[in-house]
């Protein structure tokens, strides 16, 4: 029986693995990965469900993109379109990153480790933008809540009922899911003994 000779010497391979392990074991990198990935198939299923919700948000925003659908606040459809696109980007990158971290528990490639850190950083930037964008959408939606009417399209206080109610529902869902995600991530950080 023949043995295959490695392309690199064992000391170089061991050094590369140790370097990558040390690079990914820094506390801030571990926190970055905990904050941007899911660790199970159930988490991936939840991300796919959120992807469907984000596609619906984008579709509703595109459907009502003309300003005559909401004269009192024409930016609602823009809010839904950008929130949908940003969420789709975030979810797809999270699915890719989570799949990589589930399938490859021990990163052996320096370039793969750098790629993982790069994607995780992009996810955090997108999440920060979406957080600010949801605050803008909340202001636009809630400031007209008392004066909006759904019956007379000729008045400046008109907004299409479906658009306004969908935006309100989306904002409520976003705040609830954000609170649940923050609670889950906090529990993960506290109870998974990140050192």
N, C-alpha and C positions, 0 to 999 in steps of 0.2 A: 504494500500500500504506500503510495507516494504522498508526501506532505507538500502543501503549497507554501512557497516562501512569500512572506509579505512584501509589498512594494517598498515599504519604509521599514527602517529598523524599529524594533520594539520600543526602544527608548524614545524615539521621535513620536511614535503613535501615542505612547503613554503621556508624553509631555503635552501633545495637542489636546488630548482628552482632559488632562488636568487643567490646562489653561482655559478651555471652554467651560469646564465645571466651575472653576473659580470665577470666571466672568459672569456666569448665570447665577452664582450663589451670593452675589452682593445683595444686601438687604433691599436697596432701592429697585434693583432689577426684579427681585422676587415679588416685591409689592406691585410693580408695574404689571407683571404677568398675572398676579392674583386679581388685579383690578380690571384686566382686559380680556381674560379668557374664562371659559367654562371648562369644567374638568370631567364632564360625563356626557353620555349620550342623551340623557334627559335635558341637559343644558343646551345641547345642539338642537333638540326638538323644539325647545322654547324659543331659541333664536330663529328657527324656520317659521314658527308661528308669528313672531314679531316681524319677520320679513313680509309675510302676507299682509299684516296690518299696515306696514309702511307702504306697500304697493297700493293698498286701498286709499290711504291718505293722499298719496301722489295722484291717484286717479280722480278723487273728488276735487282736489285742488285744480287739476287740469280741466275738469268738467265745468267748473264755475269760474274760470279765469277772467272772463270779461267783467268789467267794472259795473255793468248794469245789474249784475246779480246781487250786489251788496253796495248800495250807494252810501250807506252810513259809514262803512269801513271797507273800501275796496282792496285793502292789503290782506284780507283774510285768505283769499285764494293763493296769494303769493306766499303767505306763511305756510300753508299746507303743502305747496309744491316744494319749497326749500326744505321743510321739515321731512317730507317724504324722501327726497333725494339724499339728504344727509343721513337719515336713518338707514336707508338701503345701503349706503356706502359703509356705515359703521357696522351693520349686521353682517354684511358679506366679509369684511375684513376680520370681524370677530369669529365668524365660522371658519375662515381659513386658518387663523392663528390658533383657535381652539383645536381644530383637527390636527394641526402639526404637533401641538403639545400633548394631545392624547395619544397619537400614533407613535411619536418619537419621544419617549420619556427621558432618554438620555441623549442630549444633543452632542454629536461628535464632530460637527463641522463648525469651524469658526464663522464661515459665511452664513450658515443657517442661524447661528446664534445672533449675529448682527442683524440679519433679516427679521428675526423674531422681535428684537428690541426696536427696530425701525417701525415695523407694523404696529406694535403696541403703542409706540409714541404717536403715530398717526391717529390711532383709535382714540387716544386721550385728547388730542387736539380737536378731533371731530366732536367728541362728547362735550368738550368745553364750549365749542361753537353752538351745538344744539341746545345746551343749557341756557346760553344767552338768548338764542333764538326763541326758545319756549317762553322766556320771560317777556320778550317783545310781543309774541303772539298772545300771551295772557293779557298784556296791557291793551292791545288792540281789540281783543274780544270782550273783555270785561268792562272797558270804559263805555261801551255802547249798550250794555246789558239792560239798563233801565229805559233807554229811549228807543230801542229798536222796535220796528213793527214789521209784520210779515204779509200784510194784506194789500197795501197800495204801492205798486212799483214806481209811481210817479214822484213820491215824496223822497226827500233826502234822508229820511230815517228808515228807509226800506232795506231789508236784507232777506235774501232767500232763506226760508226756514231750514231747509236741509243743510245748507252751508253753515249757517250760524250754529245750529244744534250739533252738527257733526264736529265743528271746531271746538265747541265747549266740551263735548264728550271726549274728543282726542286729548284736550288739555288735562281733563280729570284723569284719564287713563295714564297719561304721561307722568303726572305727579304721583299717582299711586304706585306705578311700576318703578319710578325713580326712588321712592321711599323704600320699597321692598328690596331693590337692588342695593341701596346703601346699607340697609340693615344686614343683608346677606353678606356683602363684602366685609363689613365690620366684624361680623361673627366669624367669617373665614380668617381674617387677619388675627383676631384675638385667640380663637380656639385652635388654629393650625400651627401655633407656636413658631411664627416667623421670627427668626433671630438675626 
